[in-house]
Amino acid sequence: MNVIESLNWRYATKKFDPLKKISSAKIELLKEAFNLTPTSFGLQPIKMIVVQNEELQEKFVAHSYFQRQVADASHVLILCIEKDTTSKDINAYFDLEKKVREIDEDVVATFRKQLIEMYENKSLQEKQQSAIFQTYIALGNLMTVCALEKIDACPIEGFIPSKIDELLQLNKINLQSVLMLPIGYRAEDDIMSTMKKVRKSIKETIIEIKE
């Protein structure tokens, strides 16, 4: 399928077939896609937790307003933010850039200093909000890749992050959950899979500005 056909094929899956599992190769592909998602200044203040554990997924249901997708999906991807972005994180990024690109400190020194100062002047809330926005970029990227790979998915904002964080003990690794993406394969009796998409016309959603 081409990209548009794939995007027409996808929908927010309401019912997964719990017997159908995603291959490890496709999970690796999704992990790579997540890691390649663009982030502000390349700092990557987001992380993804890949859950494939039936007992744990069943526990998610009560904290996801009883949406069965989290239990019946093959895997649940949980997009998280780091609770803070510090000068240590920024220095680690620039040190990695120097290593990967084989460049000297004088190439990055000015930008390193500017970025550290910028983040020192941000409140914790501002840094967290910026990171949250970036989880949505990753979500869109993952959903497109899923569509291209014919993996079904259902983006979920409707859950209680503090409860999921507690189940996963995210406080211990300085993370907090933002979004969940159950992935797998649609059940044959999911009536939503055969319904036509409801979208405004392109004329209503696109504004073109030309010379």
JOFEN-V496553 format. One record per pair of residues at least 12 apart in sequence whose ideal C-beta (glycine too) atoms are under 6 Angstrom apart, sorted by sequence separation. I is the first residue (numbers start at 1). J is the second residue. If there is no record, write none. Layout:
i: <I/I>
j: <J/J>
This chain:
i: <165/57/58/164/34/57/94/139/161/94/57/159/52/156/50/51/90/90/155/50/153/154/48/49/87/153/48/151/152/47/152/85/152/46/45/45/45/139/85/135/135/132/43/81/81/22/16/21/22/18/16/79/16/79/69/45/46/46/83/46/82/65/39/64/80/81/63/63/80/81/78/79/37/63/79/37/63/78/34/37/76/77/76/33/59/75/73/73/74/73/33/70/69/26/10/13/7/6/13/6/12/20/16/17/17/15/13/15/14/14/11>
j: <177/70/71/177/48/71/108/155/177/112/76/180/75/180/75/76/115/116/181/77/181/182/77/78/116/183/79/183/184/80/185/119/186/81/81/82/85/179/127/178/179/178/93/131/132/74/69/74/75/72/72/135/73/138/154/131/134/135/174/138/174/158/134/159/175/176/159/160/177/178/177/178/137/163/179/138/164/180/138/141/180/181/182/141/167/183/182/183/184/184/145/182/182/149/147/152/147/147/154/148/154/185/184/185/187/187/186/190/190/192/192>
